[in-house]
Structure formats: C-alpha cells, structure tokens
Amino acid sequence: AEPNVGFTLRDVTTPGEDRNLFRADAETGDFLDAMPGRLATVLGRDFPTNAVRIDLDRDGLHLVGYAALPTYSRASSVAQHFAVNGRPVLDRTLFGALRAAYFDLLSRDRYPAAVLNLICDPERVDVNVHPAKAEVRFREPEIVRSLIVGGLRNALASASQTTATTLSQATLTALQSLWLKGTNVS
C-alpha cells in the first residue's frame, strides 16, 4: 500500500541469531511508478510484467494499481490485495467486484491477481466496521462496484491481445522439449 516505505521482517526469537525473513526496500517515484518494484518483491517478478496499470477516476473515486492479465490467474485468491485510502482492507464489495470484472475471462476455479488502491473522500467509507479497521462499508457500494468492474474490463479489453509471459515461456519450453526429443508437434 505504501511502496515509498521500506521495511524488513526479522526473526529475533533466538538471541544472537536474528535473521531477515523478508525485506522490501523503499521504491522511488509516484505511487504507480513505484508499484512495479514493490509488486515484484512481494508477489514475484512475473506479476508486474503480466499486469495492466490501472488509473481511473469516476464519480469522485480514484482507483489505482495493477490487475493481472487473465492468462496470469491463480488457483486461490491469495494474490488479491485492496487498500482504501492507503489502508489495506478486506471487503466483500471489492473482492466481489474484482471477481465480476473477470467473470467471463476466467474459469470458476481460477482467481485474478490484483493490487488496487481506492482513493475516496473519507466520508464515503465507514472504517469503524471492524475493531482492526480491516473491513470497511461504503456509503455507495454500487458506485464502487461499477468503477471496479467497468474500469477493469476496459483496461483488460485494451490489453486483450497480450498473454502472460509466464504462460508463453512455459509453452515455448514445452515445445522446445518436444522438438529436441524429435516428437512431431504438428
């Protein structure tokens, strides 16, 4: 949610043997320019190259981040991350809208990967739904859903001729293996 902030997760449970478990250096630039570096660190270097940049404004809402190409889907929803005004949240409206945006692009057992930050007037969202502020309630959930579904569908449609590099590379590797073995692939 804050790519310009660096952090390190260190295990200090054994005295004298503290070790770094995870490190994310601060990225430079504005939010969208800094995100690919942070996303590569957190989600893997393949994610930023297999995602479309999202920067949408509608009805006083601003949606920024990256959404994966349909060919870069996952078997679970662990690669779906949302923030509202920079605060990471778990919200059914957001997750449902993301799923709806990819509805006719993915099979039922696949999940899109995305990292999205919704920026809005704090009056439009209630953050006091959950003690840890992990859940939110939007005053106008239909407008939020419309922005996410419509915006992502448009962004993905503009990238419709692009496939994930990981899928392309896996296909090429498999074909090369068959060719080297002398198998006829026609």
N, C-alpha and C positions, 0 to 999 in steps of 0.2 A: 504493500500500500504506500510505502514511502521509499522509493528507490534511491533517494539522495541521502539516506541514512544508512550507515554501515553497522553491522552487528556481528558478534561472534557468540556461538553457543559452546560453552566449555564445560567439560566434566571435571569437577573438583572433588568428587566423592572420596578419592584415595589421596591422602596427603602426600605432597611431593610428586604426584604423577598426573597433575592436571593436563588435559589434552583437549585440543579443539575438535569438536564434533561437527561443527558447521560454521562456515564463515561467508559472509556476504559483504563485500566492500561497497562503500558508497559509490553510486554512479553519478556522472555529471550530466548536465543538461536539464531541459524541462522534463516534465513527467513522461510524456510519450517518447522522447528521445532517450531517456534514462531507463525506461522499462525493458527493452530487449536484453540488456546486460544483466539486469536483476532476474528476469524470467529465465535466462539461460542458466543462471546459478541455482535457482530454486526448482524449476521444472525440467531442466535439462536443455542442452544447447540446441536440440532439434525444435523445441517449441517456437521460439521467435521466428525461425525461418519457415515455419509451417502454419503461420497465423496471419490474419489480416489486422491491420491497425484500425481501431475504432475511435472516432472523434465526432460525436453527434450532439447537436443542440436542437431541442424541441420543447415547446411549452414550458420554458423556464428550467428545464432539466438538461444536464450535460453528462453524457456517457463517454468515458474514455477508457482505453485499454486495448487488449488484444484477444481475438477469438480465433480458435484453430480452424483450419480448413476441414471440411467433412471427412476427408481421407486421413486425417490425423486424429481419429476418435480413440476413445479409451473404453476398457471393459467395466470401469466404475467411474463414479463422479468425483474422485479424489483430486482431479486437476481442474476443478471449478472453484474459482475464488472471486468473491464480491466484496466491495467496500462501498460504504455510503459516506460521502464527505471525508474520505481518507481513513475511515474506521472499518476494519474487517467485520463482516456480519454474515449471519446465516439467516436467510429469509426465503420462505416458500414462494413468495411472489417473484423474486429474482431468479431462483432456480427453475421455477415453472416456466417463466418467460424464456429463459435460455433453452430449455428443452423444446418449447414450442417453436423457437426460431429454427431449430434443426430438425423439426418433426418429419418432414418429407425428404430429408437428406441423409438420415441415419437409420439403421435398423433399430428395433426396440431394445436390443441388448447392448447397444453402443452409446457412449456419452461424449458430448463435446467437451473440449478443454477450453477454458476461457479465464481471463483475469480482467475484471471490469470494475471501474470505479464510477459510481453515480454521484454526481455533484448537484446538490439542490439547496434551496433555502431551508434552513433547519426547521422552520415552521411547517414544512410539508412532510416531515417524518417524525414519528414518535420513537425516541430511543429508549424510553423507560418501560418497555415491554418485558424485558428480561433483566435480572439483577446484574449480570455481567455485561449488559448492553450488547450482547451477541445477536439478538433478534431485534428487528425494527417493525414498525407498522406505518405504512404510507397512508397519507390522508386521501390520496387519489391513486389507488393501485392500478386502475385501468390505464391511466396515462403512462405510468412507469412501464407496465407490461407492453403497451403499444410501442413505446420508444425502443425497448429492447428487441422485441420480436421484429418489428418493421426495420429498424436500423441494422440489425444483424443480417436479416435476409437480404437487404440491399447490398451490404458490404460483401456478403458471401457470393451473391449473384455476380458482382463485378469481378470477383476472383474465380468464377466458375470454371475457367479453363486451366486452373492451376491445381496440381495434385501435390500431396505431401512428398517432400524429398525422401523421407524415410521409406515410404511405400515404393517410390520409384527406384531407390537404391536396392531395396530388398528384391524387387522384381528383376532388375538387371543382374544382381548377384546370382539369383536362381537360374536365370537363362544362361549366364556365363558358365555356371557349373555344369548344366546340361550339355552345353556346346563342347566344353572341354572333355566330357565323357563320351562325346560322339553321338549323343542322342539327337534324333531328328525332332525338332520343335515346331515343324510346320503343320 
